[in-house]
Amino acid sequence: MNETGTQQNFQQIFAHCISLFGKKMKDYNAAWRVLRASSLTDQILIKAKRIRSVQMKEVNMVGESIEDEFVGIINYAAMAIIQLRLGVAESADLDFDKANRIFSDVLQEAARLMEKKNHDYGEAWRSMRVSSITDIILMKLLRIKQIEDNQGNTLVSEGVDANYFDIINYAVFSLILLGFNP
């Protein structure tokens, strides 16, 4: 597949993520706005650890698919980026339209980043195993947790937001490799 096909896959997956986000907004409003970014990091960590556990045990007792977990990772990472940019709120302070617009903008920013990196790396991710991508997501989460513990300070490394964007893109790559068809 070429880069254009990858961009189409990204847009299909992002459309699914945006739709799911919108449905959850209707169910819960913007209750997630009270979460600190570190709480969202932990939510992503739980999902990534579950994926790894299911991959290693080859048994899924809960029934929620690995694909659903990767979608959750994408959505939580986008929400974390929003929290970094807007700060934590004391209430559900975003209305439906504004939250959806900001969420969609973050995913489109992730798609633009993917296009740049995919151009330079020549779709090397297509040769990777989903299990390796899961491990990379876990590593990036550990990096984020360390940066959070350091109050956001780094000496030479990218910041938390760059790691969240990478997590979004790696989760999309996994979904593409798994043949996810929303």
C-alpha positions in Angstrom: 0.0 0.0 0.0 1.2 3.5 -0.7 1.1 6.6 1.5 -2.2 7.7 0.0 -3.8 4.5 1.2 -2.3 5.0 4.6 -3.8 8.5 4.7 -7.2 7.1 3.8 -6.9 4.4 6.5 -6.0 7.2 9.0 -9.0 9.3 8.0 -11.4 6.3 8.3 -10.0 5.4 11.7 -10.1 9.0 12.9 -13.7 9.3 11.6 -14.6 6.3 13.8 -12.7 7.8 16.8 -14.5 11.1 16.4 -17.9 9.4 16.1 -17.2 7.4 19.3 -16.0 10.6 21.1 -19.2 12.4 20.1 -21.4 9.6 21.3 -19.5 9.5 24.7 -19.8 13.3 24.9 -23.6 12.9 24.5 -23.6 10.2 27.2 -21.2 11.9 29.7 -20.8 15.5 28.5 -17.2 16.7 28.9 -16.7 15.1 32.3 -13.2 14.1 31.2 -12.2 17.7 31.5 -11.6 17.3 35.3 -8.9 14.6 34.6 -5.3 15.7 34.9 -3.1 14.6 31.9 -1.4 12.1 34.3 -4.8 10.4 34.9 -5.3 10.0 31.2 -1.7 8.6 30.9 -2.7 6.0 33.4 -5.9 5.2 31.5 -3.9 4.7 28.4 -1.4 2.5 30.4 -4.2 0.3 31.5 -5.4 -0.2 28.0 -1.9 -0.9 26.6 -1.2 -3.4 29.4 -4.4 -5.2 28.7 -3.5 -5.4 25.0 -0.1 -6.8 25.9 -1.6 -9.3 28.3 -4.1 -10.5 25.7 -1.3 -10.7 23.1 0.9 -12.8 25.4 -1.8 -15.0 26.9 -3.6 -15.3 23.6 -6.9 -15.4 25.6 -9.4 -12.5 25.9 -11.6 -13.0 29.0 -13.2 -9.6 29.0 -14.5 -9.8 25.4 -13.6 -6.2 24.4 -11.4 -6.5 21.4 -7.8 -5.4 21.1 -9.0 -3.1 18.3 -11.4 -1.4 20.7 -8.6 -0.9 23.1 -6.4 0.8 20.5 -9.3 3.1 19.6 -9.5 3.9 23.3 -5.8 4.7 23.4 -6.2 7.1 20.4 -9.1 8.9 22.1 -7.5 9.1 25.6 -4.2 10.4 24.0 -6.1 13.1 22.1 -8.0 14.0 25.3 -4.6 14.2 27.1 -3.2 16.6 24.5 -6.3 18.8 24.9 -5.8 18.8 28.6 -2.2 19.8 28.2 -3.3 22.7 26.0 -6.4 23.9 27.9 -5.5 22.9 31.4 -7.6 20.9 33.8 -11.1 22.2 34.4 -13.2 22.0 37.6 -16.3 21.0 35.6 -17.4 19.8 32.2 -16.7 23.2 30.7 -16.8 22.4 26.9 -20.0 22.2 25.0 -20.5 19.4 22.5 -19.5 21.4 19.3 -16.4 23.0 20.8 -15.2 19.7 22.3 -15.7 17.8 19.0 -14.0 20.6 17.0 -10.9 20.6 19.3 -10.8 16.8 19.4 -11.0 16.6 15.6 -8.3 19.2 15.3 -5.9 17.2 17.5 -6.5 14.1 15.4 -5.9 16.0 12.1 -2.7 17.3 13.7 -1.7 13.7 14.4 -2.4 12.8 10.8 -0.2 15.6 9.5 2.6 14.4 11.7 2.1 10.9 10.4 2.3 12.0 6.8 5.7 13.8 7.5 7.1 10.8 9.4 5.7 8.3 7.0 7.4 10.1 4.1 10.8 10.1 5.8 10.5 6.5 7.2 8.9 5.0 4.0 6.1 3.2 5.9 8.6 1.1 7.9 5.9 0.4 10.4 4.3 -2.0 7.9 7.1 -4.4 8.6 6.5 -4.3 12.4 4.6 -6.7 14.5 1.6 -5.3 16.4 3.2 -6.8 19.6 6.2 -4.6 19.0 4.1 -1.5 18.5 2.3 -2.3 21.7 5.7 -2.5 23.5 6.7 0.9 21.9 3.4 2.4 23.2 4.2 1.1 26.7 7.7 2.5 26.5 6.3 5.9 25.5 3.9 5.8 28.4 6.8 5.1 30.8 8.6 8.1 29.2 5.5 10.3 29.7 5.2 9.2 33.3 8.8 10.1 34.0 8.5 13.5 32.3 5.3 14.0 34.4 7.2 13.1 37.5 9.8 15.6 36.5 7.1 18.3 36.3 7.4 18.4 32.5 11.1 19.1 32.4 13.4 17.3 29.9 17.1 17.9 29.1 17.2 16.7 25.5 13.9 14.8 24.9 10.7 15.6 23.3 7.9 16.7 25.6 4.8 14.8 26.7 2.7 16.1 23.8 5.0 14.6 21.2 4.9 11.2 22.9 1.0 11.4 23.0 1.0 12.1 19.3 3.4 9.2 18.6 1.1 7.0 20.7 -1.9 8.0 18.6 -0.1 7.2 15.4 1.3 3.9 16.6 -2.2 2.9 17.7 -3.5 3.7 14.2 -0.7 1.7 12.7 -1.7 -1.2 14.8 -5.4 -0.9 13.8 -4.3 -0.8 10.1 -2.1 -3.9 10.5 -4.9 -5.7 12.3 -7.2 -5.0 9.4 -9.6 -2.8 11.4 -12.5 -1.7 9.3 -14.7 0.7 11.2 
